[in-house]
Amino acid sequence: MHKPLAEKRAAFRALHQQGCFVLPNPWDIGSARMFQELGFVALATTSTGFAWTIGRPDYAVTRNDVLQHLAAMSEAVDLPLNADFESGFASDPQDVAVNVTLAVNAGVAGLSIEDRVVGNLGQLYETSLAVERIRAARGAIDKTGENVVLVGRTEGVLVGGSVSAAIDKLVALANAGADCLYAPGVGMAGLSTKDDVLALVKAVAPKPVNILVVGPGVTFAEYADLGVRRISVGGALAQVSWGATLAAAKQLKEGSFDGLAAAISNRQLDEIFSRFV
């Protein structure tokens, strides 16, 4: 792939200005190229999906693992790439800044910084420290001079906190320099409502909001009508892939080859991937 990185970054920035778009989450180069072939306008990595490809659970990858993955993914496609950069692989704001610079140098068009405490997935950084970390990330990006979108992210809803507290935290992160705001759980059935999505969109306006969708229910059009700018799916597509493989492999173990009937043909896959050679 040879599209200039600056062009990809400018295109990604423009996508956040109006409308709504789906940001699928490939887990390896093959899936990234497949999604480009399908006509998506941008991609986002998934920490869970990537971890599973190397036989590890979520949050068990290293900074260098992820940096190598980001560089390979960015180089493999012509689409802008948003990085799931977990919690920046550091607690101290200045260390976060160093790592963000490395991620920018890996070729991403955007990256997210979570507020989970490194080494303690059930605990979040207090708002004051989360704000310092986002300010440090913003400063690091600005220092590179690159047009990279910074996503401020709180896991508050996923660890049992209220939607209103998550919204308050995202407002603080927006004021600290985040370009886009994201609270996984907001928009998920059982954890929040459409009214919560609308409240989040209004609270951080005019900055855009990312919503995580991991199952059926609300449609793309409904999220767009609520003012959501972008929709990602986290590790859901990787889970679909693993689920299909696991089901077929279980049948194989039991002596049946019926599960192989659902496979896509070699010819179809070769036709797609030959366009990238």
Sequence and secondary structure as in RCSB ss.txt:
>XXXX:A:sequence
MHKPLAEKRAAFRALHQQGCFVLPNPWDIGSARMFQELGFVALATTSTGFAWTIGRPDYAVTRNDVLQHLAAMSE
AVDLPLNADFESGFASDPQDVAVNVTLAVNAGVAGLSIEDRVVGNLGQLYETSLAVERIRAARGAIDKTGENVVL
VGRTEGVLVGGSVSAAIDKLVALANAGADCLYAPGVGMAGLSTKDDVLALVKAVAPKPVNILVVGPGVTFAEYAD
LGVRRISVGGALAQVSWGATLAAAKQLKEGSFDGLAAAISNRQLDEIFSRFV
>XXXX:A:secstr
    HHHHHHHHHHHTTSS EEE   SSHHHHHHHHHTT S EE  HHHHHHHTT  TT   HHHHHHHHHHHHH
H SS EEEE TTTT SSHHHHHHHHHHHHHTT SEEEE  EETTEEEEE  HHHHHHHHHHHHHHHHHHT   EE
EEE  TTTTT  HHHHHHHHHHHHHTT SEEE TTTTSTTT  HHHHHHHHHHHTTS EEEE  SSSS HHHHHH
TT  EEE TTHHHHHHHHHHHHHHHHHHTT  GGGGG   HHHHHHHHHTT 
